[in-house]
């Protein structure tokens, strides 16, 4: 009613709905209005399996919330495709149902997302086999999606451009000091966007000079608290961080103050800093600074093992892609271009 009346009097802005939603959420957090318990009117019979699978991923597999959301999205689409108009019967599923679904949907998306779909379906059917819901493990019948390993190059910017990005933050403002601390964690320690968003006050060990990072698979790693990173965190925590019950290090500056809703907020901080610095790289997410750090270390003669340890790669093969940008070392391995009779 408010939005309709406001539209009649003034022009409705794109941010008005978002502002109203934040206000309603604030009232719910304060207990001024009840939180509605919204349930679907017609719940599909397979949704109970989705909820059990989601609990399995979170509690037993230790996957992050964003990964669980992506996996369950593909599983929901598959089950909806198979049982939308009929009775739920997982035992009647055949290998052809899986292969047909993968072939039909792989053409409408990129190779990386198609691989994620295959991983989600294989994980789901291994779960069903473990729970005794299907007699045969159909995960082995799901076709693979071809994707050449190490076919591309890591997206990165030079060390000079990284410094321009850091210098673009207005450290005379609260938002600028917060964003500067976020960018330093990405550029100096190679943290992922989700790791920055989930960072807690208790994860910073000031006496030991370490940061505990909750990474993939719910694994906690210890990283050194570098001097410039620590100073930026102190400036933000002492002067600008809002006083709230939340234990997250980084909070929204504009009310309602609270933790970042998703890790995409960290990527937005990077994109805004790149724009202020006048840079237009092909990839503008938070991972850009992680790739740039690895590339800079490689050009300083750091070993692959050292880079993998800093980036917390469990497998050294994940770090091999950075070897492709070390043109000086690769020049020694390159064979001369074939010529005819010594012609240049």
Residue pairs with C-beta under 8 A, 6 or more apart in sequence:
2 20
3 12
3 16
3 17
3 20
6 12
6 16
22 255
22 256
23 256
24 33
25 256
26 255
26 256
27 33
28 34
28 35
29 256
44 79
44 80
44 83
44 84
45 83
45 87
45 88
46 79
46 80
46 83
46 88
49 79
49 90
49 128
49 133
50 72
50 75
50 76
50 79
52 131
53 71
53 72
53 75
53 124
53 127
54 68
54 72
56 127
57 63
57 67
57 68
57 71
57 72
57 123
58 65
58 68
61 123
61 217
62 217
62 218
62 219
63 71
63 217
63 218
64 194
64 216
64 218
66 194
66 262
66 263
70 116
70 120
71 119
71 120
71 123
71 124
72 120
73 120
74 116
74 117
74 120
74 121
75 120
75 121
75 124
77 105
78 98
78 101
78 121
78 124
81 101
82 93
82 97
82 101
83 89
90 128
90 133
90 134
91 133
91 134
91 135
93 134
93 138
94 138
95 138
95 141
98 121
98 125
98 138
98 141
98 142
99 141
99 142
99 143
101 121
102 114
102 117
102 118
102 121
102 142
102 143
102 145
103 143
105 114
105 117
106 114
106 117
106 145
109 117
111 145
111 146
111 147
112 147
114 145
114 147
115 145
115 147
117 145
118 142
118 143
118 144
118 145
121 139
121 142
122 139
122 142
123 139
125 134
125 137
125 138
125 139
125 142
126 137
126 139
128 134
129 136
129 137
129 138
129 139
150 320
150 321
150 324
152 321
153 321
153 324
153 325
154 291
154 294
154 295
154 321
154 322
154 324
154 325
155 281
155 282
155 283
155 287
155 288
155 291
156 288
156 291
156 292
156 294
156 295
156 325
157 165
157 279
157 281
157 288
157 292
158 292
159 292
159 296
161 277
161 279
161 292
162 187
162 289
162 292
162 296
164 277
164 278
164 279
165 183
165 187
165 270
165 273
165 274
165 277
165 279
165 289
166 180
166 183
166 184
166 187
166 273
167 277
168 273
168 276
168 277
169 176
169 177
169 179
169 180
169 183
169 273
169 276
170 176
171 177
171 180
171 235
174 239
174 240
174 253
175 253
177 232
177 235
177 236
177 239
177 240
178 236
178 240
178 241
178 250
178 253
179 269
179 272
179 273
180 232
180 236
181 229
181 232
181 233
181 235
181 236
181 250
182 196
182 250
182 266
182 269
183 269
183 270
183 273
183 289
184 228
184 229
184 232
185 191
185 196
185 199
185 229
186 193
186 196
186 266
186 270
186 286
186 289
186 290
187 289
187 292
187 293
188 226
188 228
188 229
188 293
189 211
189 213
189 223
189 224
189 226
189 229
189 293
189 310
190 289
190 290
190 293
190 294
190 310
190 311
191 213
191 223
191 290
192 215
192 263
192 286
192 287
192 290
193 263
193 264
193 266
193 267
193 285
193 286
193 287
194 263
194 266
195 213
195 214
195 215
196 250
196 263
196 266
196 286
197 248
197 250
197 259
197 260
197 262
197 263
197 265
197 266
198 214
198 248
199 211
199 213
199 248
199 249
199 250
200 247
200 248
200 249
201 237
201 247
201 248
201 249
202 247
203 211
203 212
203 213
203 214
203 249
204 211
204 212
204 225
204 233
204 249
205 211
205 212
205 225
206 225
206 230
209 224
209 225
209 230
210 222
210 223
210 224
210 225
211 222
211 223
211 224
211 225
211 229
212 220
212 221
212 222
213 220
213 221
213 222
213 223
213 312
214 220
215 221
215 312
219 312
221 312
223 310
233 249
236 250
237 249
240 253
241 249
241 251
242 251
242 253
242 257
244 251
244 257
244 258
246 257
246 258
246 259
248 259
248 260
250 259
250 260
251 257
251 258
251 259
251 260
252 258
252 259
252 260
260 266
263 286
266 286
267 284
267 285
267 286
269 286
270 284
270 285
270 286
270 288
270 289
271 284
271 285
274 280
274 281
274 284
274 288
281 288
290 311
291 322
293 310
294 307
294 310
294 311
294 319
294 322
295 322
295 325
297 306
297 307
297 310
298 307
298 322
298 323
298 325
298 326
299 325
299 326
299 328
304 316
304 319
304 320
304 322
304 323
305 316
307 319
307 322
308 316
308 318
308 319
311 318
311 319
313 319
323 329
323 330
324 330
